[in-house]
Amino acid sequence: MSHRAFRRFGFAQHEVVAKWPEIVGPALARCSLPERLTTVQDETKGGTLYIRVQGSMAPELQHFEPLVIERINSFYGYKAVERLSFRHGPVPLSLKKQDRPNVVLSDSQERLLQDQLQQIKDEKLKNSLYKLGKEIFGQEKQEKPKKKPRFSRRGLGSHTVKPEK
Protein backbone atom coordinates (compact mmCIF):
# COMPACT_ATOMS: atom_id res chain seq x y z
CA MET A 1 0.00 0.00 0.00
CA SER A 2 1.17 3.48 -0.73
CA HIS A 3 1.35 6.30 1.79
CA ARG A 4 -1.64 7.89 0.03
CA ALA A 5 -3.76 4.81 0.73
CA PHE A 6 -2.82 4.92 4.41
CA ARG A 7 -3.80 8.59 4.62
CA ARG A 8 -7.13 7.75 3.01
CA PHE A 9 -7.94 5.43 5.92
CA GLY A 10 -6.84 7.94 8.52
CA PHE A 11 -3.30 6.77 9.11
CA ALA A 12 -1.11 9.84 8.65
CA GLN A 13 1.80 7.66 9.68
CA HIS A 14 1.67 4.19 8.14
CA GLU A 15 4.01 2.85 10.81
CA VAL A 16 1.12 2.08 13.17
CA VAL A 17 -0.05 -0.63 10.76
CA ALA A 18 3.46 -1.86 10.06
CA LYS A 19 4.41 -1.88 13.75
CA TRP A 20 1.09 -3.18 15.06
CA PRO A 21 2.68 -6.33 16.58
CA GLU A 22 5.18 -4.17 18.47
CA ILE A 23 2.44 -1.85 19.75
CA VAL A 24 -0.07 -4.43 21.02
CA GLY A 25 2.19 -7.46 21.35
CA PRO A 26 2.47 -10.57 19.17
CA ALA A 27 -0.44 -12.45 20.75
CA LEU A 28 -3.00 -9.70 20.10
CA ALA A 29 -1.50 -8.81 16.72
CA ARG A 30 -2.11 -12.33 15.39
CA CYS A 31 -5.85 -11.90 15.83
CA SER A 32 -6.33 -8.17 15.14
CA LEU A 33 -5.54 -5.58 12.50
CA PRO A 34 -6.09 -1.79 12.54
CA GLU A 35 -8.41 -0.74 9.69
CA ARG A 36 -8.83 3.01 9.95
CA LEU A 37 -8.46 5.93 12.27
CA THR A 38 -11.07 8.67 12.38
CA THR A 39 -10.07 12.00 13.84
CA VAL A 40 -12.12 14.72 15.50
CA GLN A 41 -11.84 18.43 14.65
CA ASP A 42 -11.16 19.23 18.31
CA GLU A 43 -7.42 18.67 18.86
CA THR A 44 -7.86 17.96 22.57
CA LYS A 45 -9.87 14.83 21.83
CA GLY A 46 -8.59 11.74 20.15
CA GLY A 47 -10.22 9.81 17.38
CA THR A 48 -11.58 6.30 17.04
CA LEU A 49 -9.42 3.45 15.87
CA TYR A 50 -11.37 0.73 14.06
CA ILE A 51 -9.82 -2.68 14.53
CA ARG A 52 -10.73 -5.87 12.71
CA VAL A 53 -10.76 -8.76 15.18
CA GLN A 54 -10.77 -12.45 14.40
CA GLY A 55 -13.10 -14.90 16.12
CA SER A 56 -13.87 -14.49 19.78
CA MET A 57 -10.91 -12.24 20.56
CA ALA A 58 -12.99 -9.03 20.69
CA PRO A 59 -13.82 -9.43 24.43
CA GLU A 60 -10.18 -10.19 25.15
CA LEU A 61 -9.06 -7.10 23.28
CA GLN A 62 -11.80 -5.08 24.98
CA HIS A 63 -10.26 -5.88 28.36
CA PHE A 64 -6.95 -4.51 27.12
CA GLU A 65 -8.52 -1.39 25.55
CA PRO A 66 -7.00 1.15 28.00
CA LEU A 67 -3.57 -0.41 27.60
CA VAL A 68 -3.83 -0.51 23.78
CA ILE A 69 -4.98 3.13 23.65
CA GLU A 70 -2.09 4.14 25.91
CA ARG A 71 0.43 2.31 23.73
CA ILE A 72 -0.94 3.78 20.50
CA ASN A 73 -0.92 7.30 21.91
CA SER A 74 2.62 6.89 23.20
CA PHE A 75 3.58 5.61 19.72
CA TYR A 76 2.12 8.71 18.08
CA GLY A 77 3.37 11.01 20.81
CA TYR A 78 0.01 12.72 21.35
CA LYS A 79 -3.59 11.76 22.09
CA ALA A 80 -4.41 10.31 18.68
CA VAL A 81 -6.88 7.65 19.86
CA GLU A 82 -9.58 8.04 22.47
CA ARG A 83 -11.55 4.88 21.88
CA LEU A 84 -11.42 1.59 19.98
CA SER A 85 -14.16 0.11 17.83
CA PHE A 86 -14.05 -3.59 17.06
CA ARG A 87 -15.35 -5.27 13.93
CA HIS A 88 -15.40 -9.00 13.43
CA GLY A 89 -13.68 -10.32 10.35
CA PRO A 90 -10.83 -12.44 9.08
CA VAL A 91 -7.31 -11.30 9.82
CA PRO A 92 -4.63 -12.25 7.29
CA LEU A 93 -1.93 -14.55 8.53
CA SER A 94 1.35 -13.02 9.47
CA LEU A 95 4.00 -13.29 6.80
CA LYS A 96 6.81 -13.42 9.28
CA LYS A 97 9.24 -16.28 9.08
CA GLN A 98 7.95 -19.20 11.05
CA ASP A 99 10.29 -21.43 12.98
CA ARG A 100 10.83 -24.60 11.03
CA PRO A 101 12.39 -27.77 12.31
CA ASN A 102 16.00 -28.30 11.36
CA VAL A 103 16.25 -30.22 8.08
CA VAL A 104 18.24 -33.43 8.22
CA LEU A 105 19.48 -34.77 4.91
CA SER A 106 20.13 -38.40 4.13
CA ASP A 107 23.70 -39.37 3.25
CA SER A 108 22.90 -39.62 -0.45
CA GLN A 109 21.24 -36.19 -0.48
CA GLU A 110 24.19 -34.69 1.38
CA ARG A 111 26.69 -36.18 -1.12
CA LEU A 112 24.62 -35.01 -4.09
CA LEU A 113 24.41 -31.48 -2.73
CA GLN A 114 28.14 -31.36 -1.92
CA ASP A 115 29.00 -32.65 -5.42
CA GLN A 116 26.88 -29.98 -7.06
CA LEU A 117 28.48 -27.20 -5.02
CA GLN A 118 32.14 -28.28 -5.09
CA GLN A 119 33.07 -26.09 -8.12
CA ILE A 120 31.88 -22.86 -6.45
CA LYS A 121 34.85 -20.85 -5.14
CA ASP A 122 33.06 -18.07 -3.20
CA GLU A 123 32.39 -19.40 0.33
CA LYS A 124 29.48 -17.04 1.06
CA LEU A 125 27.72 -18.06 -2.12
CA LYS A 126 28.48 -21.70 -1.48
CA ASN A 127 27.01 -21.55 2.04
CA SER A 128 23.91 -19.74 0.81
CA LEU A 129 23.35 -22.26 -1.96
CA TYR A 130 23.94 -25.10 0.50
CA LYS A 131 21.22 -23.74 2.81
CA LEU A 132 18.86 -23.33 -0.14
CA GLY A 133 19.57 -26.82 -1.41
CA LYS A 134 19.09 -28.24 2.06
CA GLU A 135 15.65 -26.61 2.29
CA ILE A 136 14.69 -27.91 -1.16
CA PHE A 137 15.87 -31.44 -0.41
CA GLY A 138 14.14 -31.27 2.97
CA GLN A 139 10.79 -30.58 1.30
CA GLU A 140 11.07 -33.70 -0.83
CA LYS A 141 9.80 -36.88 0.69
CA GLN A 142 12.61 -39.24 1.43
CA GLU A 143 12.36 -42.68 -0.07
CA LYS A 144 11.30 -45.28 2.42
CA PRO A 145 13.56 -48.28 2.72
CA LYS A 146 12.19 -51.44 1.17
CA LYS A 147 10.37 -53.58 3.64
CA LYS A 148 11.87 -56.89 4.61
CA PRO A 149 9.70 -59.97 4.17
CA ARG A 150 7.36 -60.58 7.06
CA PHE A 151 7.65 -63.66 9.19
CA SER A 152 4.87 -66.14 9.83
CA ARG A 153 3.53 -66.93 13.28
CA ARG A 154 6.16 -69.60 13.82
CA GLY A 155 8.99 -67.18 13.14
CA LEU A 156 9.86 -68.63 9.77
CA GLY A 157 9.02 -66.65 6.68
CA SER A 158 7.55 -68.15 3.57
CA HIS A 159 10.83 -67.48 1.75
CA THR A 160 12.95 -69.65 4.03
CA VAL A 161 13.47 -73.36 3.76
CA LYS A 162 12.37 -75.33 6.78
CA PRO A 163 15.20 -77.26 8.43
CA GLU A 164 15.00 -81.03 8.20
CA LYS A 165 14.59 -83.05 11.35
C-alpha atoms as an extended CHARMM CRD file, in Angstrom:
* protein
*
       165  EXT
         1         1  MET       CA              0.0000000000        0.0000000000        0.0000000000  PROA      1               0.0000000000
         2         2  SER       CA              1.1720000000        3.4790000000       -0.7290000000  PROA      2               0.0000000000
         3         3  HSD       CA              1.3470000000        6.3010000000        1.7900000000  PROA      3               0.0000000000
         4         4  ARG       CA             -1.6400000000        7.8940000000        0.0290000000  PROA      4               0.0000000000
         5         5  ALA       CA             -3.7650000000        4.8120000000        0.7290000000  PROA      5               0.0000000000
         6         6  PHE       CA             -2.8230000000        4.9180000000        4.4110000000  PROA      6               0.0000000000
         7         7  ARG       CA             -3.7970000000        8.5930000000        4.6230000000  PROA      7               0.0000000000
         8         8  ARG       CA             -7.1250000000        7.7470000000        3.0100000000  PROA      8               0.0000000000
         9         9  PHE       CA             -7.9410000000        5.4340000000        5.9150000000  PROA      9               0.0000000000
        10        10  GLY       CA             -6.8400000000        7.9430000000        8.5200000000  PROA      10              0.0000000000
        11        11  PHE       CA             -3.2970000000        6.7670000000        9.1110000000  PROA      11              0.0000000000
        12        12  ALA       CA             -1.1140000000        9.8360000000        8.6490000000  PROA      12              0.0000000000
        13        13  GLN       CA              1.7950000000        7.6610000000        9.6800000000  PROA      13              0.0000000000
        14        14  HSD       CA              1.6670000000        4.1930000000        8.1420000000  PROA      14              0.0000000000
        15        15  GLU       CA              4.0070000000        2.8550000000       10.8100000000  PROA      15              0.0000000000
        16        16  VAL       CA              1.1170000000        2.0780000000       13.1690000000  PROA      16              0.0000000000
        17        17  VAL       CA             -0.0480000000       -0.6300000000       10.7580000000  PROA      17              0.0000000000
        18        18  ALA       CA              3.4640000000       -1.8650000000       10.0640000000  PROA      18              0.0000000000
        19        19  LYS       CA              4.4140000000       -1.8780000000       13.7530000000  PROA      19              0.0000000000
        20        20  TRP       CA              1.0930000000       -3.1850000000       15.0580000000  PROA      20              0.0000000000
        21        21  PRO       CA              2.6830000000       -6.3270000000       16.5810000000  PROA      21              0.0000000000
        22        22  GLU       CA              5.1780000000       -4.1680000000       18.4740000000  PROA      22              0.0000000000
        23        23  ILE       CA              2.4400000000       -1.8500000000       19.7520000000  PROA      23              0.0000000000
        24        24  VAL       CA             -0.0720000000       -4.4350000000       21.0160000000  PROA      24              0.0000000000
        25        25  GLY       CA              2.1920000000       -7.4590000000       21.3470000000  PROA      25              0.0000000000
        26        26  PRO       CA              2.4750000000      -10.5650000000       19.1700000000  PROA      26              0.0000000000
        27        27  ALA       CA             -0.4430000000      -12.4510000000       20.7510000000  PROA      27              0.0000000000
        28        28  LEU       CA             -3.0030000000       -9.7020000000       20.0990000000  PROA      28              0.0000000000
        29        29  ALA       CA             -1.4980000000       -8.8120000000       16.7230000000  PROA      29              0.0000000000
        30        30  ARG       CA             -2.1080000000      -12.3330000000       15.3900000000  PROA      30              0.0000000000
        31        31  CYS       CA             -5.8530000000      -11.8960000000       15.8280000000  PROA      31              0.0000000000
        32        32  SER       CA             -6.3280000000       -8.1680000000       15.1430000000  PROA      32              0.0000000000
        33        33  LEU       CA             -5.5390000000       -5.5750000000       12.5030000000  PROA      33              0.0000000000
        34        34  PRO       CA             -6.0860000000       -1.7870000000       12.5370000000  PROA      34              0.0000000000
        35        35  GLU       CA             -8.4060000000       -0.7440000000        9.6880000000  PROA      35              0.0000000000
        36        36  ARG       CA             -8.8270000000        3.0070000000        9.9500000000  PROA      36              0.0000000000
        37        37  LEU       CA             -8.4600000000        5.9290000000       12.2740000000  PROA      37              0.0000000000
        38        38  THR       CA            -11.0690000000        8.6690000000       12.3800000000  PROA      38              0.0000000000
        39        39  THR       CA            -10.0720000000       12.0000000000       13.8420000000  PROA      39              0.0000000000
        40        40  VAL       CA            -12.1210000000       14.7240000000       15.5010000000  PROA      40              0.0000000000
        41        41  GLN       CA            -11.8400000000       18.4340000000       14.6500000000  PROA      41              0.0000000000
        42        42  ASP       CA            -11.1580000000       19.2320000000       18.3120000000  PROA      42              0.0000000000
        43        43  GLU       CA             -7.4230000000       18.6740000000       18.8620000000  PROA      43              0.0000000000
        44        44  THR       CA             -7.8550000000       17.9580000000       22.5690000000  PROA      44              0.0000000000
        45        45  LYS       CA             -9.8720000000       14.8340000000       21.8270000000  PROA      45              0.0000000000
        46        46  GLY       CA             -8.5890000000       11.7430000000       20.1540000000  PROA      46              0.0000000000
        47        47  GLY       CA            -10.2170000000        9.8070000000       17.3750000000  PROA      47              0.0000000000
        48        48  THR       CA            -11.5840000000        6.3030000000       17.0410000000  PROA      48              0.0000000000
        49        49  LEU       CA             -9.4230000000        3.4480000000       15.8700000000  PROA      49              0.0000000000
        50        50  TYR       CA            -11.3700000000        0.7330000000       14.0630000000  PROA      50              0.0000000000
        51        51  ILE       CA             -9.8170000000       -2.6790000000       14.5310000000  PROA      51              0.0000000000
        52        52  ARG       CA            -10.7330000000       -5.8750000000       12.7070000000  PROA      52              0.0000000000
        53        53  VAL       CA            -10.7580000000       -8.7560000000       15.1830000000  PROA      53              0.0000000000
        54        54  GLN       CA            -10.7710000000      -12.4520000000       14.4020000000  PROA      54              0.0000000000
        55        55  GLY       CA            -13.0980000000      -14.8980000000       16.1190000000  PROA      55              0.0000000000
        56        56  SER       CA            -13.8660000000      -14.4900000000       19.7780000000  PROA      56              0.0000000000
        57        57  MET       CA            -10.9120000000      -12.2390000000       20.5580000000  PROA      57              0.0000000000
        58        58  ALA       CA            -12.9880000000       -9.0330000000       20.6890000000  PROA      58              0.0000000000
        59        59  PRO       CA            -13.8240000000       -9.4320000000       24.4280000000  PROA      59              0.0000000000
        60        60  GLU       CA            -10.1750000000      -10.1880000000       25.1470000000  PROA      60              0.0000000000
        61        61  LEU       CA             -9.0600000000       -7.0950000000       23.2790000000  PROA      61              0.0000000000
        62        62  GLN       CA            -11.7990000000       -5.0760000000       24.9800000000  PROA      62              0.0000000000
        63        63  HSD       CA            -10.2580000000       -5.8850000000       28.3630000000  PROA      63              0.0000000000
        64        64  PHE       CA             -6.9480000000       -4.5090000000       27.1240000000  PROA      64              0.0000000000
        65        65  GLU       CA             -8.5210000000       -1.3900000000       25.5460000000  PROA      65              0.0000000000
        66        66  PRO       CA             -7.0050000000        1.1510000000       27.9970000000  PROA      66              0.0000000000
        67        67  LEU       CA             -3.5710000000       -0.4120000000       27.5970000000  PROA      67              0.0000000000
        68        68  VAL       CA             -3.8320000000       -0.5110000000       23.7750000000  PROA      68              0.0000000000
        69        69  ILE       CA             -4.9800000000        3.1290000000       23.6550000000  PROA      69              0.0000000000
        70        70  GLU       CA             -2.0910000000        4.1440000000       25.9130000000  PROA      70              0.0000000000
        71        71  ARG       CA              0.4280000000        2.3100000000       23.7340000000  PROA      71              0.0000000000
        72        72  ILE       CA             -0.9420000000        3.7820000000       20.5020000000  PROA      72              0.0000000000
        73        73  ASN       CA             -0.9170000000        7.2980000000       21.9140000000  PROA      73              0.0000000000
        74        74  SER       CA              2.6210000000        6.8850000000       23.1960000000  PROA      74              0.0000000000
        75        75  PHE       CA              3.5780000000        5.6060000000       19.7240000000  PROA      75              0.0000000000
        76        76  TYR       CA              2.1180000000        8.7110000000       18.0780000000  PROA      76              0.0000000000
        77        77  GLY       CA              3.3670000000       11.0110000000       20.8110000000  PROA      77              0.0000000000
        78        78  TYR       CA              0.0080000000       12.7180000000       21.3480000000  PROA      78              0.0000000000
        79        79  LYS       CA             -3.5930000000       11.7600000000       22.0940000000  PROA      79              0.0000000000
        80        80  ALA       CA             -4.4080000000       10.3090000000       18.6840000000  PROA      80              0.0000000000
        81        81  VAL       CA             -6.8820000000        7.6540000000       19.8640000000  PROA      81              0.0000000000
        82        82  GLU       CA             -9.5790000000        8.0380000000       22.4690000000  PROA      82              0.0000000000
        83        83  ARG       CA            -11.5470000000        4.8810000000       21.8800000000  PROA      83              0.0000000000
        84        84  LEU       CA            -11.4240000000        1.5930000000       19.9840000000  PROA      84              0.0000000000
        85        85  SER       CA            -14.1640000000        0.1120000000       17.8340000000  PROA      85              0.0000000000
        86        86  PHE       CA            -14.0510000000       -3.5910000000       17.0650000000  PROA      86              0.0000000000
        87        87  ARG       CA            -15.3520000000       -5.2660000000       13.9320000000  PROA      87              0.0000000000
        88        88  HSD       CA            -15.3960000000       -8.9980000000       13.4280000000  PROA      88              0.0000000000
        89        89  GLY       CA            -13.6760000000      -10.3180000000       10.3460000000  PROA      89              0.0000000000
        90        90  PRO       CA            -10.8280000000      -12.4370000000        9.0760000000  PROA      90              0.0000000000
        91        91  VAL       CA             -7.3080000000      -11.3050000000        9.8240000000  PROA      91              0.0000000000
        92        92  PRO       CA             -4.6280000000      -12.2540000000        7.2880000000  PROA      92              0.0000000000
        93        93  LEU       CA             -1.9270000000      -14.5540000000        8.5290000000  PROA      93              0.0000000000
        94        94  SER       CA              1.3530000000      -13.0200000000        9.4690000000  PROA      94              0.0000000000
        95        95  LEU       CA              4.0040000000      -13.2930000000        6.7970000000  PROA      95              0.0000000000
        96        96  LYS       CA              6.8120000000      -13.4170000000        9.2770000000  PROA      96              0.0000000000
        97        97  LYS       CA              9.2400000000      -16.2770000000        9.0770000000  PROA      97              0.0000000000
        98        98  GLN       CA              7.9510000000      -19.2020000000       11.0510000000  PROA      98              0.0000000000
        99        99  ASP       CA             10.2900000000      -21.4260000000       12.9850000000  PROA      99              0.0000000000
       100       100  ARG       CA             10.8280000000      -24.6030000000       11.0330000000  PROA      100             0.0000000000
       101       101  PRO       CA             12.3880000000      -27.7650000000       12.3130000000  PROA      101             0.0000000000
       102       102  ASN       CA             16.0030000000      -28.3050000000       11.3610000000  PROA      102             0.0000000000
       103       103  VAL       CA             16.2460000000      -30.2150000000        8.0850000000  PROA      103             0.0000000000
       104       104  VAL       CA             18.2430000000      -33.4320000000        8.2200000000  PROA      104             0.0000000000
       105       105  LEU       CA             19.4760000000      -34.7750000000        4.9060000000  PROA      105             0.0000000000
       106       106  SER       CA             20.1290000000      -38.3980000000        4.1270000000  PROA      106             0.0000000000
       107       107  ASP       CA             23.7000000000      -39.3720000000        3.2550000000  PROA      107             0.0000000000
       108       108  SER       CA             22.8970000000      -39.6230000000       -0.4470000000  PROA      108             0.0000000000
       109       109  GLN       CA             21.2450000000      -36.1940000000       -0.4780000000  PROA      109             0.0000000000
       110       110  GLU       CA             24.1940000000      -34.6850000000        1.3780000000  PROA      110             0.0000000000
       111       111  ARG       CA             26.6940000000      -36.1850000000       -1.1200000000  PROA      111             0.0000000000
       112       112  LEU       CA             24.6200000000      -35.0140000000       -4.0920000000  PROA      112             0.0000000000
       113       113  LEU       CA             24.4110000000      -31.4780000000       -2.7260000000  PROA      113             0.0000000000
       114       114  GLN       CA             28.1430000000      -31.3550000000       -1.9180000000  PROA      114             0.0000000000
       115       115  ASP       CA             28.9990000000      -32.6520000000       -5.4200000000  PROA      115             0.0000000000
       116       116  GLN       CA             26.8770000000      -29.9820000000       -7.0550000000  PROA      116             0.0000000000
       117       117  LEU       CA             28.4810000000      -27.2030000000       -5.0180000000  PROA      117             0.0000000000
       118       118  GLN       CA             32.1390000000      -28.2760000000       -5.0870000000  PROA      118             0.0000000000
       119       119  GLN       CA             33.0730000000      -26.0870000000       -8.1170000000  PROA      119             0.0000000000
       120       120  ILE       CA             31.8830000000      -22.8640000000       -6.4460000000  PROA      120             0.0000000000
       121       121  LYS       CA             34.8450000000      -20.8460000000       -5.1360000000  PROA      121             0.0000000000
       122       122  ASP       CA             33.0560000000      -18.0690000000       -3.1970000000  PROA      122             0.0000000000
       123       123  GLU       CA             32.3910000000      -19.4010000000        0.3310000000  PROA      123             0.0000000000
       124       124  LYS       CA             29.4840000000      -17.0380000000        1.0620000000  PROA      124             0.0000000000
       125       125  LEU       CA             27.7170000000      -18.0590000000       -2.1240000000  PROA      125             0.0000000000
       126       126  LYS       CA             28.4840000000      -21.7000000000       -1.4850000000  PROA      126             0.0000000000
       127       127  ASN       CA             27.0120000000      -21.5450000000        2.0400000000  PROA      127             0.0000000000
       128       128  SER       CA             23.9060000000      -19.7360000000        0.8120000000  PROA      128             0.0000000000
       129       129  LEU       CA             23.3460000000      -22.2590000000       -1.9560000000  PROA      129             0.0000000000
       130       130  TYR       CA             23.9450000000      -25.0950000000        0.5000000000  PROA      130             0.0000000000
       131       131  LYS       CA             21.2150000000      -23.7390000000        2.8070000000  PROA      131             0.0000000000
       132       132  LEU       CA             18.8630000000      -23.3250000000       -0.1410000000  PROA      132             0.0000000000
       133       133  GLY       CA             19.5750000000      -26.8230000000       -1.4100000000  PROA      133             0.0000000000
       134       134  LYS       CA             19.0900000000      -28.2400000000        2.0620000000  PROA      134             0.0000000000
       135       135  GLU       CA             15.6510000000      -26.6100000000        2.2860000000  PROA      135             0.0000000000
       136       136  ILE       CA             14.6920000000      -27.9080000000       -1.1560000000  PROA      136             0.0000000000
       137       137  PHE       CA             15.8750000000      -31.4420000000       -0.4130000000  PROA      137             0.0000000000
       138       138  GLY       CA             14.1350000000      -31.2700000000        2.9690000000  PROA      138             0.0000000000
       139       139  GLN       CA             10.7950000000      -30.5790000000        1.3010000000  PROA      139             0.0000000000
       140       140  GLU       CA             11.0670000000      -33.6970000000       -0.8350000000  PROA      140             0.0000000000
       141       141  LYS       CA              9.7960000000      -36.8770000000        0.6930000000  PROA      141             0.0000000000
       142       142  GLN       CA             12.6090000000      -39.2440000000        1.4270000000  PROA      142             0.0000000000
       143       143  GLU       CA             12.3640000000      -42.6820000000       -0.0660000000  PROA      143             0.0000000000
       144       144  LYS       CA             11.2990000000      -45.2780000000        2.4250000000  PROA      144             0.0000000000
       145       145  PRO       CA             13.5630000000      -48.2830000000        2.7180000000  PROA      145             0.0000000000
       146       146  LYS       CA             12.1850000000      -51.4390000000        1.1720000000  PROA      146             0.0000000000
       147       147  LYS       CA             10.3730000000      -53.5840000000        3.6440000000  PROA      147             0.0000000000
       148       148  LYS       CA             11.8700000000      -56.8890000000        4.6060000000  PROA      148             0.0000000000
       149       149  PRO       CA              9.6980000000      -59.9680000000        4.1720000000  PROA      149             0.0000000000
       150       150  ARG       CA              7.3630000000      -60.5770000000        7.0630000000  PROA      150             0.0000000000
       151       151  PHE       CA              7.6480000000      -63.6610000000        9.1890000000  PROA      151             0.0000000000
       152       152  SER       CA              4.8690000000      -66.1380000000        9.8290000000  PROA      152             0.0000000000
       153       153  ARG       CA              3.5330000000      -66.9310000000       13.2760000000  PROA      153             0.0000000000
       154       154  ARG       CA              6.1590000000      -69.6030000000       13.8180000000  PROA      154             0.0000000000
       155       155  GLY       CA              8.9860000000      -67.1830000000       13.1370000000  PROA      155             0.0000000000
       156       156  LEU       CA              9.8560000000      -68.6330000000        9.7730000000  PROA      156             0.0000000000
       157       157  GLY       CA              9.0220000000      -66.6500000000        6.6850000000  PROA      157             0.0000000000
       158       158  SER       CA              7.5520000000      -68.1500000000        3.5740000000  PROA      158             0.0000000000
       159       159  HSD       CA             10.8310000000      -67.4820000000        1.7520000000  PROA      159             0.0000000000
       160       160  THR       CA             12.9520000000      -69.6470000000        4.0270000000  PROA      160             0.0000000000
       161       161  VAL       CA             13.4660000000      -73.3640000000        3.7620000000  PROA      161             0.0000000000
       162       162  LYS       CA             12.3740000000      -75.3310000000        6.7800000000  PROA      162             0.0000000000
       163       163  PRO       CA             15.1970000000      -77.2560000000        8.4320000000  PROA      163             0.0000000000
       164       164  GLU       CA             14.9990000000      -81.0280000000        8.1970000000  PROA      164             0.0000000000
       165       165  LYS       CA             14.5860000000      -83.0500000000       11.3490000000  PROA      165             0.0000000000
